[in-house]
């Protein structure tokens, strides 16, 4: 189902540091390459899920941080 045109946009977590680590996670925003590719077509709900997952990856001790 498409979202109404007046729905507020979920901002991209991109911070302009666009480099992928060995596991294909961006070292800047911590999104996986698949999530980055999906972003432009993702619903607001999915974008929120992606942002939450990326935020968890950025936490100290996360297994998906740079080695």
Residue pairs with C-beta under 8 A, 6 or more apart in sequence:
3 43
3 44
7 44
8 44
9 44
10 44
10 47
10 48
10 51
12 29
12 39
13 29
13 30
13 31
13 50
13 51
13 54
13 55
14 26
14 28
14 29
15 28
15 29
16 28
17 26
17 27
17 28
17 29
18 26
18 28
19 26
19 27
19 28
20 26
20 27
20 33
21 27
21 66
21 67
22 67
23 32
23 64
24 32
24 33
24 34
25 31
25 32
25 33
25 57
25 64
26 32
26 33
26 36
27 66
29 54
30 54
30 55
30 57
30 58
30 64
30 65
31 39
31 50
31 53
31 54
35 50
35 53
35 54
38 46
38 50
39 47
39 50
42 50
56 62
57 64
57 65
58 65
